[in-house]
Amino acid sequence: PFDPIGYTLYGSYDHGWRHPGCYLVHGINPDGQIVTLWELWASHVPYQAWAKIINGERVAVPSCGSSCHPSSRDFLGNPYAGRERFKLADCSIWAEDNQQSDNTMKSVARLFRQAGVVFIPAEQGGDTTVAEWLIGHYWKDPLAPLYRITTACPKLVWEIGRQRHKDKSDQVARNVAQPEELVDKDNDAFDAMKYFFLRFP
């Protein structure tokens, strides 16, 4: 358990349905030390359930009929609900591309707002930049890290270890430089973390 006394708290969210969505709560203290305190990482969770969980409610999500979730799941609510100064989210959720029953189009951000969760758009890109910051700044001294992750965030820890560059085959790489981008997989919690760090470079 980590009690963030003296920390200013923030939330960050990466949206997903088939692939996992992830909501993280971060804290910064007056000395600039950063900790990621809590995560919810899950797929096939409706936005209404996400909103309740982010707002601190315990929610049971019924099975969606997929083989990966054959039975209902029980999620604990965000223990820091209402203490976040603001919440960042992937800017793609502001696209008005969700057809409603009244034939209007609404964005996921608007649906969340109607459910009681207000996000502000996060900066896009920056995968390799944030990876460099982690290695070169926040974790340059492993005995005195400037950024910590609590054990309440196992998927974030797992995903950070899975980040890797895209690689071209040896044959192609003879004529073309290897790309700088990271592989776009196993990065839902990483993206949620990245939105937070890009806000506070």
Steps between C-alpha positions, in 0.01 A plus 500: 500500500618850418332805652577797273505763775628825349467371143292668230306229317415466130325240289578375150297270277563302183174382343441150371228243453642192328849587615523615864420847620707632791443767763795603719524729802832685542636726772768770505643633827657846554849351444402383151489132589236312303311183582234308309265385773220299346384344174198342347590308183225302328334428167130471416396751768223743392567871544218523757683245720834677447341826615364341818833334579696823438255676733570246773210254467539123513355354178408152379537476121302214342658268247512649152470156344865478395720204588743726690227606747258205533365622835427833666785696656507708817707822503584705807451873468782751475618558860615853408174605331432871514854584609645531147566860396410404143480195276676464164387271218599396149387785273347250254199459735381849398417376147124516440481145365261312731156447347224541759147354498362844405723498188730769639876461524678548831858474616615262774618807693147642490351168612743495793409860586131406506593213735679737739866476391663802335826446311732749334685402180851361539791556264548234231826325407810514714547126559877497454536836674331369816704177481817713487381709797440185706846359433702821480334711771245336729688171540859604429580427866317176587571552871336844498224489237305816424201292381352202681214261422308333782410131500141607431611547134618155381394550136691827471814327629443209259441728200807716562707183477331407170580824313728445203595667173357396167762307309542453127639173372877476455452503123293821503725660764793482257344792308264662752568624852326324783194701612494696825135413581391250760282199414132593540411205724478439877507875557163599650629572852822637348295747292298609804829560686644680197210751491584598856875543438446700180286742704786551748820472294 
